Amino acid sequence: MEYITAKEAAEKWGISQRRVQVLCEQGRVDGAKRLGWVWAIPKDAPKPADARFKREETRTNEKKIDARTGGVRQ
């Protein structure tokens, strides 16, 4: 398996090197290993999804139409 550094992953994913290091520390990069001060990241590892947002998130003020009844639900 080939590995890349946090700097190379940052360039590949379009984020900062520090952000890659934090993602590795949080265990969000599959297969990443710490070798002393350096992170070894699998070359084919995908960029982790942004955890700040949920997929089906709705705001508390937002009203949704109930597909079954056609009425508005909170």
N, C-alpha and C positions, 0 to 999 in steps of 0.2 A: 504494500500500500504506500502511495506517495503522500507526503505531507507538505504543507505550506506554512509560512509564519503568519502571525497576526497582521503584520504589515501587508503581506501579499493578499490575505483574505480581505482586508480593509479596502484595498484597491479594487479587488474583484467584485465586492458587494456594494461599493460606493458609500461606505461609512468610515468613521475614524478608527484608527488603530486602537485607541483606548476603549471604544465601544465594543470592538471585537474581543478585547481582553475581558471586559465585564461580562459579555455573553458567555465566554468560556468559563469564567469563575462561577457563574450562575448555573452551569451545566446545561445550557441551552444549545450548545453546538455538539451534535452527535459525534463521538469518536475523538474529541479534542483531548490532548494529553499535555500535562505540564512537565517540561524538562528543565528543571532548574528555574531560571527566570523567563524562559521562552515557552510559548504555547505552540504545540505541533497540531495542526488542524488538517484532517483528511482533505486532499485536493478536491474531491467530489462532494464535500459536505455542502448542503444547501444553506442559504442565509436563513436564520431563524425568523419566524413571523414576528411582527411587532405586537408585543403583549399589552400595549396600552389600550387597545381597542378590542371589543368582543365582536364577533361576526354578526350576531342578530341583536345588537344593542338598540334599545329604544329609550328615548328620553321620558322622564316621568310626566312631562306636560303634553307629550305627543298623544294624539288620539288615533286609534286604529279602527278600521272598518272590519267588523266581524264577517268573514266570508260566508259563514253558515246562515246567519240571520239577516245580514245586510245592515245591521244597526251599528252604532258607534259604541265602542267599548273603551274603557280607560286603561 
